[in-house]
Structure formats: C-alpha cells, structure tokens
Amino acid sequence: MIDGYLINELHSFLPPHDVRPPDPTFIKGKVAVVTQAYPENYCHWMTGVLPKIMLLASASMEYDWLYLPSLTQPYMRETLKMIGIDFKKIIEANHSTYIEADELIIPSAPIHKRITPSWLAEDIRKTFLPHAVELPTAKVPGAKKIFISRSKASYRRMLNEADLTTLLEKRGFLTVHLEALSVVEQIALFQNADHIVASHGAGLTNLFFCKPDTKVTEIFQEHEDIAYWNLSQVIGLNHQCINTTVFRSGSGYIDTPIQLSLITDALDN
C-alpha cells in the first residue's frame, strides 16, 4: 500500500472493499517484496514470484527479509530450496499480514500480456534444468510421448477423457498426472519428451524445460489463452492448438466433452 492505495501487481489477495486493513507491523531492515496474485497456481508461482527473486539475484540486491505469499503448496518450498533461498529470512503473507519497513525492494513482474521474454526463459532453464540431471535414474520419467491428464483437477476436465486416454495410449502416449510428481520429476519428464498432448492448464508451465523442436498439442475448451503458445515460440517448440468448443469470455471453468476426431486429425497432420 502506498499513500493508502493498493498496488494491484504487488498483492496476493485483496481485502473486502468495506474492510480497512489492520495497522502495519514495522520490520527493521530491507524487505524484498515478491508477492503475486494467485500464487497457489503453479504457473503464477513459476512465472510471477520466482522470476522476481531471480531478478533480485541478478542485480545483486541484498535484503534482510523476503516477503512471500503463504507457502501453502509443496512446489513452493521445493523450488525455493532449488534456488538457494534462506528460509529464515522469509515473511509469509496472509490476510492479516501488513508491514512497513526501513526499506522496501520491489521488483516488477517480468511477464506482460502473456509474453515471456527470452532472457527469462533462458534464466529459468539455466536455473532449474541442472536439478533434473542430478535426479536418480530410477526417478527420471523417460517417456517420449506423454499425455497430461486433468482428471484430478477441480475444473476444466474432459468428460470423455477415458476415451481420449485409450486413443492416445494406442499411439504410444503415456498418461501422466503431474500432481503425483515433484517439481524436479516434472522437469525431467518434459525435458525427455518428444511430444506432449495436454489440455490448457498450469502444468504446461513446464514447457520451459522442453528440448527445442518438441511437439506440443494444446487442447482448448471454453477458455482461450495463448501464453503457452507464446512460450513455445521463445523456446523453439513445435506447438499446435486445437479448438474443441466455442470460446466464451470469462468462462473456461466448466467440464466439456472432447471431439476425438479433432485430436486424431491434429496428430495425423
């Protein structure tokens, strides 16, 4: 908050309009603020929060405290360990966390209008890909053709995913639930793959770790978002998108059936 105004880019949640935030707690020293809206989403965490921390490191910015969204998801702590964060310096934000400090360091979000800058893609690859190399061989998912299932998601599921799974498995695809894998296992999975089929979703953030020329078939339902297509252009992936329903503004959260012929036509072509 600056002069009584909330800055949209810097919050991970907003209080109700009719509720005044509590008085801030004073923190002595330099506090780096790396909050981001919807941090519990893997994509927003990987492309919003972590890049801000990486910007601080690249600029050799020193800080006493790191103000982060609440670490509610396992991948949050795993990725912070991978980039060497001192957990003793972390201040976790929640709905009652309001602070002021001797000095605030506030890096800007590097991704705008769903376009990933090439330098960020390169930095993320250099930072995280080496961890997959260190993964024990027995834990490296080695499938070359993978289908990312959304059957365990809470929305935007495919009502006939079982039929699609059967179709793809006959073509040599391995069905994968990313929720069951650690971040480093997901990195290895995408790095080793030659062809990825997936419904639009946060799991495609792992396209950062693909080899150039990897084939990506992204299935859209009611929601259109070209962020991952843009990312593929930066990394040099062979990315095609399939429309399966009419796009509806403000929608994209309902479950829909998939016309299987659209998938087979795309794969054949």
C-alpha positions in Angstrom: 0.0 0.0 0.0 1.3 3.5 -1.0 -0.4 6.6 0.3 -3.5 4.5 1.2 -3.7 2.8 -2.3 -3.2 -0.8 -3.0 -0.9 -1.7 -6.0 -2.5 -4.5 -8.0 0.8 -6.0 -9.1 2.0 -6.5 -5.6 -0.8 -8.2 -3.8 -1.6 -11.9 -3.5 -5.1 -11.2 -2.2 -7.3 -8.2 -1.7 -9.3 -7.4 1.4 -13.1 -6.7 1.1 -13.8 -3.2 -0.1 -15.6 -2.3 3.1 -12.9 -3.6 5.4 -10.0 -1.4 6.5 -6.7 -3.3 6.7 -5.1 -3.5 10.1 -2.3 -1.2 11.1 1.0 -2.4 9.6 3.8 -4.1 11.6 7.1 -2.4 11.4 10.0 -4.6 10.1 13.5 -3.3 10.7 15.8 -3.6 7.7 15.4 -4.1 4.0 12.4 -6.2 2.9 12.2 -7.6 -0.7 8.5 -7.8 -1.7 7.9 -10.6 -4.3 4.1 -11.2 -3.9 2.0 -12.2 -6.9 -1.8 -12.7 -7.5 -2.9 -16.3 -7.3 0.4 -17.8 -6.1 -1.2 -21.1 -5.3 -1.4 -21.7 -9.1 1.8 -23.4 -10.3 2.0 -21.1 -13.4 1.7 -17.9 -11.4 4.3 -19.1 -8.9 6.8 -20.1 -11.6 6.4 -17.1 -13.9 5.4 -14.4 -11.3 7.0 -15.0 -7.9 10.2 -16.9 -8.7 11.3 -14.6 -11.6 11.2 -11.6 -9.2 13.5 -13.4 -6.8 15.8 -14.2 -9.7 15.8 -10.5 -10.7 17.0 -9.6 -7.2 19.8 -12.1 -7.5 20.9 -11.0 -11.0 21.0 -7.4 -9.7 23.0 -8.4 -6.6 20.3 -6.8 -4.4 20.8 -7.7 -0.8 17.9 -7.8 1.6 17.2 -8.8 5.2 13.8 -10.3 4.7 11.9 -11.8 1.8 8.1 -11.1 1.8 6.4 -14.0 0.1 2.8 -15.3 -0.3 1.9 -18.1 2.2 3.8 -21.3 1.3 0.7 -23.4 1.0 1.8 -25.7 -1.8 4.7 -28.3 -1.8 6.2 -27.0 -5.0 6.7 -23.6 -3.4 9.2 -24.9 -0.8 10.8 -27.2 -3.3 11.5 -24.5 -5.8 12.7 -22.1 -3.2 15.2 -24.7 -2.0 16.3 -25.2 -5.6 17.3 -21.6 -6.0 19.0 -21.4 -2.6 16.7 -19.2 -0.5 17.4 -18.9 3.2 14.0 -19.8 4.8 15.0 -17.9 8.0 14.6 -14.7 6.0 11.0 -15.4 4.8 8.0 -13.5 5.9 4.8 -15.3 4.8 1.9 -13.1 3.9 -1.6 -13.9 4.8 -4.9 -11.9 5.1 -3.7 -10.2 8.3 -0.1 -9.5 7.2 0.6 -5.8 6.6 4.0 -4.5 7.1 6.2 -1.4 6.7 10.0 -1.4 6.8 13.1 0.8 6.8 13.3 0.0 3.1 11.2 -2.0 0.6 12.7 -3.5 -2.5 10.0 -4.2 -5.1 11.0 -5.9 -8.4 8.5 -5.7 -11.2 6.8 -8.6 -12.9 8.9 -9.6 -16.0 6.0 -11.1 -18.0 3.4 -8.8 -19.5 0.5 -9.6 -21.9 1.2 -13.3 -21.6 4.6 -12.8 -23.4 7.6 -14.4 -21.8 10.9 -12.5 -22.6 13.6 -14.7 -24.0 16.1 -13.8 -21.2 13.6 -15.0 -18.6 13.1 -18.3 -20.4 16.9 -18.8 -20.6 17.4 -17.9 -16.9 14.7 -20.3 -15.8 16.1 -23.1 -17.9 19.7 -22.5 -16.6 18.5 -22.4 -13.0 16.2 -25.5 -12.9 17.4 -27.9 -15.6 20.6 -28.9 -13.8 18.5 -30.2 -10.9 16.9 -32.8 -13.2 20.3 -34.0 -14.2 21.0 -34.8 -10.6 17.8 -36.8 -10.2 18.5 -40.5 -9.6 18.0 -42.5 -12.8 15.2 -44.6 -11.3 13.1 -41.5 -10.7 13.6 -39.9 -14.2 10.3 -40.3 -16.2 11.6 -41.5 -19.6 8.5 -41.5 -21.7 9.0 -39.8 -25.1 5.2 -39.2 -25.8 3.1 -38.0 -22.8 -0.5 -37.1 -22.2 -1.1 -34.7 -19.3 -4.3 -35.7 -17.6 -6.7 -33.3 -15.9 -8.9 -36.0 -14.4 -7.8 -34.9 -10.9 -8.4 -31.2 -11.5 -11.3 -29.4 -9.9 -12.5 -27.8 -13.2 -12.0 -27.8 -17.0 -11.9 -31.6 -17.1 -12.6 -33.6 -20.3 -15.9 -35.5 -19.8 -14.7 -38.3 -22.1 -11.0 -38.3 -21.1 -11.0 -42.1 -20.6 -11.8 -42.4 -24.4 -9.1 -39.9 -25.2 -6.6 -41.8 -23.0 -7.3 -45.0 -24.8 -6.9 -43.4 -28.2 -3.5 -41.8 -27.2 -2.2 -44.9 -25.4 -2.7 -46.8 -28.7 -0.4 -44.3 -30.3 2.3 -44.8 -27.7 1.4 -42.0 -25.3 1.9 -42.4 -21.5 -0.8 -40.8 -19.4 0.7 -38.7 -16.6 -0.8 -36.9 -13.5 1.6 -34.1 -12.7 0.0 -33.8 -9.2 1.8 -37.0 -8.3 5.3 -35.8 -9.3 7.7 -33.5 -7.6 8.9 -30.4 -9.5 12.2 -31.9 -10.4 10.4 -35.0 -11.7 8.2 -32.8 -13.8 11.2 -31.0 -15.2 12.8 -34.4 -16.2 9.5 -35.6 -17.7 9.2 -32.6 -20.0 12.9 -32.5 -20.8 12.9 -36.1 -22.0 9.6 -35.8 -24.0 9.4 -35.5 -27.8 5.6 -35.0 -28.0 3.3 -33.6 -25.3 -0.5 -33.6 -25.5 -2.4 -31.6 -22.8 -5.5 -29.6 -22.1 -4.7 -26.0 -21.4 -3.6 -25.7 -17.8 -0.8 -24.7 -15.4 1.1 -28.0 -16.0 2.2 -26.6 -19.4 4.4 -24.1 -17.5 6.9 -27.0 -17.7 7.3 -26.3 -21.4 10.2 -24.1 -20.1 12.2 -27.3 -19.8 11.5 -28.9 -23.2 14.1 -29.5 -25.9 13.8 -27.3 -28.9 11.5 -28.8 -31.6 9.5 -30.8 -29.1 5.9 -31.2 -30.4 3.2 -29.7 -28.2 -0.5 -30.3 -28.8 -2.6 -28.0 -26.6 -6.3 -28.7 -26.3 -8.5 -25.6 -25.7 -12.0 -25.9 -24.3 -14.1 -22.8 -23.5 -11.1 -20.8 -22.4 -8.6 -19.3 -24.8 -5.1 -18.3 -23.5 -2.1 -18.0 -25.8 0.5 -17.8 -23.0 1.9 -21.3 -23.6 1.9 -20.9 -27.4 4.0 -17.7 -26.9 6.3 -19.5 -24.6 6.8 -22.2 -27.2 7.8 -19.6 -29.8 10.5 -18.3 -27.4 12.0 -21.8 -26.7 11.6 -23.1 -30.3 8.9 -25.7 -29.8 6.5 -27.1 -32.5 3.2 -26.0 -30.8 -0.3 -26.5 -32.3 -3.5 -25.5 -30.6 -6.9 -27.3 -31.0 -10.2 -25.6 -30.5 -12.8 -28.0 -29.2 -15.7 -25.6 -28.2 -16.7 -22.1 -28.7 -14.7 -19.7 -26.6 -16.7 -17.8 -24.0 -15.5 -14.6 -22.4 -15.0 -15.0 -18.7 -15.6 -18.7 -18.8 -13.3 -21.7 -19.1 -14.0 -23.4 -15.8 -16.6 -26.0 -16.8 -16.1 -29.6 -17.9 -16.7 -30.4 -21.5 -16.6 -33.4 -23.8 -13.8 -33.6 -26.5 -14.4 -34.5 -30.1 -11.9 -37.2 -30.6 -11.6 -36.7 -34.4 -10.2 -33.3 -33.8 -7.3 -34.9 -31.8 -6.7 -37.7 -34.3 -6.7 -35.2 -37.2 -4.2 -32.9 -35.4 -1.9 -35.8 -34.6 -2.1 -37.2 -38.2 -1.3 -33.8 -39.7 
